[in-house]
């Protein structure tokens, strides 16, 4: 490992979900309790990203979110926060503000397709952010959000050429095949993470992933699955993943379903009080009933059987 590189970010980094009060302001206490809860779960870091509903936040709110989480974690875990923009200048500015707010690591999306970025341009974009921000970077390959597709070869090149990169996060759907194409490539020891809510996690692990970035409400589940995998208990790890897969899949219907399910599970565990979403948002009146049935099927093995 190059001594100038940050440690690879392996393992489980859950993304916090933003709760709101009756006036749709960020429920700060609920957010802080999520962060504090994660410290004791065996995760590698605490994350803020698309799964935190940041697309409905102002820049000031995004910085506030990072400050609240950094204060709650109080140095006990790294704080990974999303940034990115459609120009290098804007992305560097957002990165610097995010670090100033307390992020120890940045999760950076490439410029959107509206910017028509070339592979060389994308590589230079990440190099500039790494050079200016000076903190570890997770490259977020999320074409469904950005409209920009990065090839396995480009991702490996960025990992090799940008010394601040500590992980590649793959959210192209389905994630596991792309993880499998990247795993054998030279990426200078940079970690390889799955995404997309953990829907393909077991298959990502079997193809060379070093961890994933799931929702906060299921953090302990993903930690347990990876521990079983890493110690060679493959049958039990696969069965644990398979038992919970309908619940994981339910959360991936769309982003508002993801937010609603995360908040509902956290509420039932006493970690947050509010399950409100910020408007405008989609509402599925059948969702809670579907969740109840899945949890009943899981019985004592369900997530709510785990300590808060």
C-alpha positions as CSV (number, residue, x, y, z in Angstrom):
1,X,0.0,0.0,0.0
2,X,1.3,3.5,-0.9
3,X,2.0,5.3,2.3
4,X,0.7,8.5,0.9
5,X,-2.8,7.0,0.3
6,X,-5.6,6.9,2.9
7,X,-6.7,3.6,4.3
8,X,-9.2,1.9,2.1
9,X,-12.8,2.4,3.3
10,X,-14.0,-1.2,3.6
11,X,-17.0,-2.7,5.5
12,X,-20.4,-1.2,6.0
13,X,-21.0,2.6,5.8
14,X,-24.8,3.2,6.3
15,X,-26.4,6.3,4.9
16,X,-28.4,8.3,7.5
17,X,-32.0,9.2,6.6
18,X,-33.2,12.8,7.2
19,X,-36.2,13.0,9.5
20,X,-38.4,16.1,9.5
21,X,-40.6,17.9,12.1
22,X,-44.2,19.0,11.6
23,X,-42.9,22.1,9.7
24,X,-40.6,20.0,7.5
25,X,-37.5,21.3,9.2
26,X,-34.8,18.8,9.8
27,X,-35.4,17.0,13.1
28,X,-31.9,17.5,14.5
29,X,-32.3,15.3,17.6
30,X,-33.6,12.4,15.5
31,X,-30.6,12.7,13.1
32,X,-28.1,12.8,16.0
33,X,-29.6,9.7,17.6
34,X,-29.1,7.8,14.3
35,X,-25.5,8.8,14.2
36,X,-24.9,7.9,17.8
37,X,-26.6,4.6,17.4
38,X,-24.3,3.6,14.5
39,X,-21.2,4.0,16.6
40,X,-22.0,0.8,18.5
41,X,-23.0,-1.4,15.5
42,X,-19.6,-2.4,14.0
43,X,-19.9,-0.1,11.0
44,X,-16.9,1.5,9.3
45,X,-18.2,5.0,8.9
46,X,-21.4,7.1,9.0
47,X,-22.7,8.3,5.6
48,X,-24.7,11.3,4.2
49,X,-25.8,10.9,0.6
50,X,-28.7,10.6,-1.8
51,X,-30.3,8.2,0.7
52,X,-30.3,11.1,3.2
53,X,-32.7,13.1,0.9
54,X,-30.0,15.7,0.2
55,X,-31.6,16.5,-3.2
56,X,-34.4,18.2,-1.2
57,X,-31.9,20.2,0.9
58,X,-30.4,23.6,0.4
59,X,-26.6,23.9,0.5
60,X,-26.9,25.4,4.0
61,X,-29.0,22.5,5.1
62,X,-26.5,20.0,3.7
63,X,-23.7,21.6,5.6
64,X,-25.8,21.7,8.8
65,X,-26.5,18.0,8.3
66,X,-22.8,17.3,8.3
67,X,-22.2,19.4,11.3
68,X,-24.9,17.7,13.4
69,X,-23.6,14.2,12.4
70,X,-20.0,15.1,13.0
71,X,-20.9,16.5,16.5
72,X,-22.9,13.4,17.3
73,X,-20.2,11.0,16.2
74,X,-17.5,13.1,18.0
75,X,-14.6,11.5,16.2
76,X,-15.7,7.9,17.0
77,X,-16.3,7.1,13.3
78,X,-15.4,8.7,10.0
79,X,-18.1,10.9,8.5
80,X,-18.6,10.3,4.8
81,X,-20.6,13.1,3.0
82,X,-21.8,13.4,-0.6
83,X,-20.8,16.1,-2.9
84,X,-20.3,16.6,-6.6
85,X,-21.4,19.1,-9.3
86,X,-21.5,19.6,-13.1
87,X,-18.3,21.6,-13.1
88,X,-14.9,21.1,-11.4
89,X,-15.1,24.6,-9.9
90,X,-18.5,24.1,-8.4
91,X,-17.6,20.6,-7.1
92,X,-14.4,21.8,-5.5
93,X,-16.3,24.6,-3.7
94,X,-18.9,22.1,-2.5
95,X,-16.2,19.7,-1.3
96,X,-14.4,22.4,0.6
97,X,-17.7,23.5,2.3
98,X,-18.5,19.9,3.2
99,X,-15.1,19.3,4.8
100,X,-15.3,22.6,6.7
101,X,-18.7,21.4,8.1
102,X,-17.0,18.3,9.5
103,X,-16.8,15.6,6.9
104,X,-13.7,13.4,7.1
105,X,-14.4,11.6,3.8
106,X,-16.1,12.8,0.6
107,X,-18.4,10.7,-1.6
108,X,-18.2,12.3,-5.0
109,X,-20.4,11.8,-8.0
110,X,-19.1,12.7,-11.5
111,X,-20.4,15.6,-13.5
112,X,-23.8,14.9,-14.9
113,X,-24.5,14.0,-18.5
114,X,-25.6,17.6,-19.2
115,X,-21.9,18.5,-18.9
116,X,-20.9,15.8,-21.6
117,X,-17.8,14.8,-19.6
118,X,-15.1,12.8,-21.4
119,X,-13.1,10.1,-19.5
120,X,-10.1,12.4,-19.3
121,X,-12.3,15.2,-18.1
122,X,-13.8,13.0,-15.4
123,X,-10.4,11.8,-14.2
124,X,-9.2,15.4,-14.0
125,X,-12.3,16.4,-12.1
126,X,-11.6,13.8,-9.4
127,X,-7.9,14.8,-9.3
128,X,-8.8,18.4,-8.7
129,X,-11.2,17.6,-5.9
130,X,-8.7,15.3,-4.2
131,X,-5.9,17.9,-4.5
132,X,-8.0,20.8,-3.2
133,X,-10.0,19.0,-0.5
134,X,-7.2,16.9,0.8
135,X,-9.4,14.2,2.4
136,X,-10.2,10.6,1.4
137,X,-12.6,10.3,-1.5
138,X,-15.2,7.6,-2.4
139,X,-15.9,7.7,-6.1
140,X,-19.7,7.2,-6.5
141,X,-20.6,5.5,-9.7
142,X,-24.4,6.2,-9.8
143,X,-25.5,6.6,-13.4
144,X,-29.2,6.4,-12.4
145,X,-28.7,9.7,-10.5
146,X,-26.1,11.5,-12.6
147,X,-26.8,10.2,-16.1
148,X,-23.0,9.6,-16.5
149,X,-21.7,6.1,-17.0
150,X,-18.1,5.4,-15.9
151,X,-16.6,2.2,-17.3
152,X,-14.8,-0.3,-15.1
153,X,-11.5,0.7,-16.7
154,X,-12.1,4.4,-16.0
155,X,-13.0,3.7,-12.4
156,X,-9.8,1.7,-12.0
157,X,-7.8,4.4,-13.6
158,X,-9.2,7.0,-11.2
159,X,-8.4,4.8,-8.3
160,X,-4.8,4.5,-9.5
161,X,-4.2,8.1,-10.5
162,X,-5.9,10.0,-7.7
163,X,-4.1,9.3,-4.4
164,X,-6.9,10.5,-2.2
165,X,-9.3,7.9,-3.5
166,X,-10.1,5.3,-0.8
167,X,-13.0,3.4,-2.4
168,X,-15.1,3.0,-5.5
169,X,-18.9,2.7,-4.8
170,X,-20.8,0.9,-7.5
171,X,-24.5,1.7,-8.0
172,X,-25.0,0.9,-11.6
173,X,-27.9,-1.6,-11.8
174,X,-27.5,-4.4,-11.2
175,X,-24.3,-3.7,-9.2
176,X,-22.8,-7.2,-8.8
177,X,-21.8,-7.8,-12.4
178,X,-20.0,-4.4,-12.6
179,X,-18.3,-5.2,-9.3
180,X,-17.1,-8.4,-10.8
181,X,-15.6,-6.6,-13.8
182,X,-13.8,-4.1,-11.6
183,X,-12.5,-6.5,-9.0
184,X,-9.6,-8.0,-11.0
185,X,-8.4,-4.7,-12.3
186,X,-5.5,-2.9,-10.8
187,X,-6.9,-0.2,-8.6
188,X,-3.9,0.5,-6.3
189,X,-5.5,-1.2,-3.2
190,X,-8.6,1.0,-3.3
191,X,-11.6,-0.7,-1.7
192,X,-14.6,-1.8,-3.8
193,X,-18.1,-1.2,-2.4
194,X,-21.6,-2.0,-3.5
195,X,-24.6,0.3,-3.3
196,X,-28.2,0.5,-4.5
197,X,-29.5,-0.1,-1.0
198,X,-27.7,-3.5,-0.6
199,X,-30.0,-5.3,-3.0
200,X,-27.1,-7.3,-4.6
201,X,-24.8,-7.4,-1.5
202,X,-24.2,-11.1,-1.2
203,X,-23.4,-11.4,-4.9
204,X,-21.2,-8.3,-4.7
205,X,-19.2,-10.0,-1.9
206,X,-18.8,-13.2,-3.8
207,X,-17.5,-11.2,-6.8
208,X,-14.9,-9.3,-4.8
209,X,-16.6,-6.4,-3.0
210,X,-15.1,-5.1,0.3
211,X,-18.4,-3.9,1.7
212,X,-21.5,-1.8,0.9
213,X,-23.3,1.4,1.6
214,X,-26.8,0.5,2.7
215,X,-29.6,2.3,4.6
216,X,-29.2,3.1,8.2
217,X,-32.1,1.0,9.5
218,X,-30.5,-2.2,8.4
219,X,-26.9,-1.5,9.4
220,X,-26.6,-4.5,11.8
221,X,-27.9,-6.9,9.2
222,X,-25.3,-5.9,6.7
223,X,-22.5,-6.0,9.3
224,X,-23.6,-9.5,10.2
225,X,-23.7,-10.7,6.6
226,X,-20.3,-9.4,5.9
227,X,-18.8,-10.9,9.0
228,X,-20.2,-14.3,8.1
229,X,-18.8,-14.0,4.6
230,X,-15.4,-12.9,5.7
231,X,-14.9,-15.7,8.2
232,X,-16.0,-18.3,5.7
233,X,-19.5,-19.1,7.0
234,X,-20.8,-18.9,3.4
235,X,-24.0,-21.0,3.8
236,X,-25.1,-19.1,6.9
237,X,-24.3,-15.7,5.3
238,X,-26.2,-16.5,2.2
239,X,-29.2,-17.7,4.2
240,X,-29.2,-14.6,6.3
241,X,-29.1,-12.4,3.2
242,X,-31.8,-14.4,1.5
243,X,-34.2,-14.3,4.5
244,X,-34.1,-10.5,4.5
245,X,-33.9,-10.0,0.8
246,X,-37.7,-9.3,0.4
247,X,-37.3,-6.5,3.0
248,X,-34.2,-5.1,1.3
249,X,-36.0,-5.2,-2.0
250,X,-39.1,-3.4,-0.7
251,X,-36.9,-0.4,0.1
252,X,-35.6,-0.1,-3.4
253,X,-38.8,0.5,-5.2
254,X,-38.1,4.3,-5.4
255,X,-36.4,6.9,-3.2
256,X,-39.5,7.9,-1.2
257,X,-40.2,4.3,-0.4
258,X,-36.6,3.9,0.8
259,X,-37.0,7.0,3.0
260,X,-40.3,5.9,4.4
261,X,-39.2,2.4,5.2
262,X,-35.9,3.5,6.8
263,X,-37.8,6.0,9.0
264,X,-40.5,3.5,10.0
265,X,-38.0,0.9,11.0
266,X,-36.0,3.5,13.0
267,X,-39.2,4.7,14.7
268,X,-40.2,1.2,15.7
269,X,-36.8,0.8,17.3
270,X,-37.1,4.0,19.2
271,X,-34.2,5.8,17.4
272,X,-36.3,8.5,15.7
273,X,-39.6,10.0,16.6
274,X,-40.6,11.5,13.2
275,X,-41.4,9.5,10.1
276,X,-42.4,12.6,8.1
277,X,-41.1,13.2,4.6
278,X,-40.5,16.6,3.0
279,X,-43.0,17.6,0.4
280,X,-43.5,17.0,-2.4
281,X,-43.1,13.3,-1.9
282,X,-44.8,10.1,-2.9
283,X,-47.0,8.3,-0.5
284,X,-47.9,4.6,-0.7
285,X,-50.7,3.8,1.7
286,X,-50.1,0.1,1.3
287,X,-46.4,0.2,2.3
288,X,-46.7,-0.1,6.1
289,X,-49.0,-3.1,5.7
290,X,-46.5,-4.8,3.4
291,X,-43.7,-4.1,5.9
292,X,-45.7,-5.6,8.7
293,X,-46.2,-8.8,6.8
294,X,-42.5,-9.1,5.9
295,X,-41.5,-8.5,9.5
296,X,-44.1,-11.1,10.7
297,X,-42.6,-13.6,8.3
298,X,-39.1,-12.9,9.7
299,X,-40.3,-13.3,13.3
300,X,-37.6,-13.1,15.9
301,X,-35.0,-13.1,13.2
302,X,-36.2,-9.7,11.9
303,X,-34.4,-6.4,12.2
304,X,-36.6,-5.2,15.1
305,X,-35.4,-8.1,17.2
306,X,-31.9,-6.5,17.2
307,X,-31.1,-4.1,20.0
308,X,-31.4,-0.4,19.2
